[in-house]
């Protein structure tokens, strides 16, 4: 689970590396969350519900469901080592900023300005 700006940041770093290094980095890449971002759907929904401004409720349907993997994760170690990329925002920050964006959209705010402000905040919060 991560904010959309995280993989976009990774792809921009990859684009820069492709310009600078060419074929040496022309391969498959993953840009995923760190281990803190590896939580179940239930945990993610619980965190979203706690952050939601109104009372949010959810439940698991009791009927039989198709099998799903217990954990899905991307191996982003190559991006961390070779591109010096890593997520900037924690899972909680990603949840908060995603909900902030959604609530701004629901409120009819100027989403271009809002999105630009989130990008600026993301760029200013570097942990690299």
Buried (B, 14 or more C-beta within 10 A) or exposed (E): BBBEBBBEBBEEBBEEBEEEEEEEBEEEBEBBBBEEBBBEEEEBBBBBEEBEEEEEEEEEEEEEEEEEEEEEEBEBEBBBEBBEBBBBBBBEBBBBBBBBBEEBEEEEEEEEEBBEEBEEBBEEEEEE
